[in-house]
Amino acid sequence: MTWVKVCGLTREGDVSDAVNAGADALGFVLAAESPRRVSLDRATALMDGVPALRILVTVDASAEVIATMVKATGADGIQPHGRHAESAALWAQHAGFLVLRPIGSDSFETRDAEAIAEGQIPLFDSATGDRHGGTGIPLDWTAIDWPERRFVLAGGLHPGNVAQAIAMVHPWGVDASSGLESEPGIKDAARVAAFVEEAKRI
């Protein structure tokens, strides 16, 4: 059964909808440039008592800064983008947290995932310009040499294509944000439920 993460949550109701739908993990974006950004205090409140893995999504944050964020929020894992991602990921891994290591591009090679330390989970996403993820742009699943290790697929996934993506790519997990929204940062409960259901039936 495919592991499912719903990312970019900003409202209590959306958190409840994702949990009730059966999502395994929830993502909370702390990157300033994202339309799905929440403050540290807001993330802490949204994550309180949530019975799913709680992942902090950061951009250009150092290991020291992320350690402070994790302690404040009680997060279970991190998804570090940009500068300092490698050192932040190593810190989190050694501290016992789940680590999703984004590989954001419009083209990938096997070595992109092989360069990521064992124990960290590569996350393939579409990235454009200064946007590290959440672009809503699907990857070309047929053009990528997928690694022989556990990884998460993101990039333009939604209820209408996630089953096909899983059948073609065979990821360990999937991750979606913009494809589950009625507008940036606002999740659509029906789309969230349908996405999790479609992913879990494969």
Helices and strands as residue ranges (DSSP letters): E 3-6, H 12-21, E 25-29, H 40-47, E 53-59, H 63-73, E 77-81, H 85-94, E 98-104, H 110-114, E 121-125, G 141-143, E 152-153, H 162-169, E 173-176, G 178-180, E 181-183, E 186-187, H 189-200
